[in-house]
Amino acid sequence: MNFFISWSGGKDSALAAYRVRQEGHRISCLLNCAAEDGSRVRAHGFPAEVVALQARAMGIPLVQVYTSWEEYEANFKEALWTLKDSGVEGGVFGDMDIEEHREWVERVCAEVGMRPILPLWKADPWALLEEFWDAGFRALVVATRLDPTYVGRTLDRELVTEMETRGAHPCGERGEYHTLVTDGPLFQRPLQVELPPDAPAVYEHNGIWYLNFAPRLGGKVG
């Protein structure tokens, strides 16, 4: 089938996309929602241009929707109608176990006449992380509610174990942390993250610590 990927820039959407591609389906585009001024992505709060660089690194077209939270559903469905008219048959989502999220995804897709796919639903979170790493994905923690020292660290077994001892879901499903995928089997080129030389590497906003970074594309893989 011909799918769009609901793309946050993090590990869950990347693994969901990878699973669908492994099954032989076509990824038509990445669908990402950003703030109405186009400054930051809605899901993880990092600069919106980062997702555009990820799309370039993967060689997959990006559809970016600029929207407020109040108009999120209406603007999301408008984008889905446009994609459907272009031949896209369904959407792939990285949700795992929050029932309200699944209900929203299924309802919105049904109203547009698209098929929703949730490849990670109810899977064991540690098994998903092992699959993510074994496939060759790399990711950084770019936001967290837990501890500012976690921000900017590579997502690995040691870090996830550390966060889990602080009460976090292993995959951060309740918003305990967010990631940025920088490389992996979907990527033709890696994404490199640079910290500003004259500004703090980490900043806080509304109780969440964020990584202050600038991305760029690395050299071609291989």
C-alpha positions in Angstrom: 0.0 0.0 0.0 0.9 3.7 -0.3 1.3 5.3 3.1 2.2 8.6 4.7 4.1 8.5 8.0 2.9 10.7 10.9 6.4 12.0 11.6 7.5 13.5 14.9 11.3 13.2 14.1 11.7 10.7 17.0 12.4 7.1 17.4 8.7 5.8 17.5 7.7 7.3 14.1 11.1 6.1 12.7 10.6 2.5 13.8 7.0 2.5 12.6 8.1 3.7 9.2 10.9 1.1 9.1 8.5 -1.8 9.9 6.1 -0.7 7.2 8.9 -0.4 4.6 10.2 -3.9 5.7 6.7 -5.2 4.9 7.1 -3.9 1.3 4.8 -0.9 1.5 5.6 2.5 -0.1 6.2 5.6 2.0 4.8 8.5 0.0 5.8 11.3 2.4 6.4 12.3 6.0 3.5 14.3 7.5 4.6 16.7 10.3 2.7 19.3 12.2 4.5 22.5 13.2 3.4 25.6 15.1 1.4 28.1 13.1 4.4 30.5 12.8 6.5 27.6 11.4 9.1 27.9 14.1 8.9 24.5 15.9 7.4 21.1 15.5 4.3 20.4 17.6 5.3 17.0 18.9 8.8 17.5 20.3 9.4 21.2 20.2 12.6 21.4 18.2 13.0 23.7 15.2 10.8 22.9 12.3 13.6 22.9 9.8 15.1 19.9 11.5 12.3 17.7 10.1 13.0 19.1 6.6 16.6 18.0 7.0 15.6 14.6 8.1 13.3 14.3 5.0 16.3 15.3 2.8 18.5 12.8 4.6 16.0 10.0 3.9 15.1 11.1 0.4 11.4 11.2 1.3 9.1 14.1 0.6 7.9 16.2 3.6 4.4 17.6 4.0 4.5 20.1 6.9 1.2 21.5 8.4 1.3 24.7 10.3 -1.4 24.8 13.0 -2.4 25.8 16.4 -3.4 23.2 18.9 -7.0 24.5 18.7 -7.1 23.9 14.9 -4.9 20.8 14.9 -7.5 18.2 14.0 -9.1 20.3 11.3 -5.8 21.2 9.6 -4.6 17.6 10.0 -7.7 16.2 8.2 -7.3 18.8 5.5 -3.8 17.6 4.8 -5.1 14.0 4.7 -7.8 14.9 2.2 -5.0 16.3 0.0 -2.9 13.3 0.4 -5.8 11.0 -0.4 -6.5 12.9 -3.6 -2.9 12.2 -4.6 -3.3 8.4 -4.1 -2.2 7.9 -0.6 -4.2 5.1 1.0 -3.4 5.2 4.7 -1.2 6.6 7.5 1.4 5.0 9.8 1.5 6.1 13.4 4.0 5.4 16.1 1.6 5.2 19.1 2.1 2.4 21.6 -0.4 2.2 24.4 -2.3 5.4 25.0 -5.9 4.4 24.1 -7.0 8.0 23.5 -4.3 8.4 20.9 -5.4 5.3 19.1 -9.1 6.3 19.2 -8.2 9.7 17.7 -6.1 8.2 14.9 -8.7 5.7 14.0 -11.6 8.2 14.0 -9.7 10.9 12.0 -8.6 8.4 9.4 -12.0 6.9 9.1 -13.6 10.3 8.5 -11.2 10.8 5.6 -11.5 7.2 4.3 -7.9 6.2 5.0 -6.5 3.1 6.7 -4.6 3.7 9.9 -1.6 1.5 10.8 -0.1 1.4 14.3 2.8 -1.1 13.9 4.1 -0.6 17.5 0.7 -0.9 19.3 0.9 -2.9 22.6 4.4 -4.1 21.8 6.9 -4.6 24.6 8.8 -1.3 24.9 12.2 -2.8 25.6 11.8 -5.2 22.6 11.0 -2.1 20.4 14.1 -0.3 21.7 16.2 -3.4 21.0 14.8 -3.6 17.5 15.5 0.1 17.0 19.1 -0.3 18.0 19.6 -3.6 16.2 18.3 -2.0 12.9 21.1 0.6 13.2 19.1 3.6 14.2 20.7 6.4 16.3 18.9 9.0 18.3 19.6 11.8 20.8 17.4 12.9 23.7 16.4 16.4 22.8 13.8 17.1 25.5 12.8 15.7 28.9 10.8 16.4 32.0 13.2 14.3 34.1 16.7 15.7 34.4 18.5 18.3 32.3 21.6 16.1 32.3 19.8 13.6 30.0 19.4 16.2 27.3 21.9 15.8 24.4 22.8 12.2 25.4 22.7 9.4 22.9 19.7 7.1 23.5 21.2 3.8 24.6 20.5 1.0 27.0 22.3 2.7 29.9 20.4 5.9 29.5 17.0 4.2 29.2 17.6 2.1 32.3 18.6 5.3 34.2 15.4 7.1 33.1 13.3 4.0 33.9 14.6 4.1 37.5 13.2 7.7 37.7 9.7 6.3 36.8 9.8 6.9 33.0 8.2 4.6 30.5 11.1 3.0 28.7 10.0 4.6 25.4 8.9 7.9 27.0 5.3 7.2 26.0 3.9 9.6 28.6 6.1 12.4 27.4 8.9 11.8 29.9 11.5 12.4 27.1 11.6 13.0 23.3 14.2 12.0 20.8 15.6 13.1 17.5 16.6 10.3 15.0 19.9 11.2 13.4 20.8 8.0 11.4 19.5 4.6 10.6 18.3 2.2 7.8 15.9 4.8 6.4 18.6 7.4 6.0 20.8 8.0 2.9 22.9 10.5 4.8 23.2 11.0 8.6 22.1 14.1 10.4 24.7 15.8 12.5 23.9 17.9 15.5 26.0 21.0 16.5 25.7 22.9 19.8 25.9 26.7 19.7 29.3 28.0 20.7 28.0 31.1 22.4 24.7 30.0 24.0 23.6 27.4 26.6 23.3 23.9 25.2 20.2 23.2 27.3 17.3 25.5 28.2 14.1 25.1 30.2 10.5 26.1 29.1 7.3 25.2 31.1 9.1 22.5 33.1 10.7 20.8 30.1 14.4 20.8 29.3 15.3 21.2 25.7 18.5 20.8 23.7 19.6 24.0 21.9 21.1 22.7 18.7 21.7 23.3 15.0 21.5 20.4 12.6 23.2 19.8 9.3 23.5 16.9 6.9 26.6 14.7 7.1 28.4 13.1 4.2 26.8 10.3 2.1 26.6 6.9 3.7 29.2 4.5 2.4 
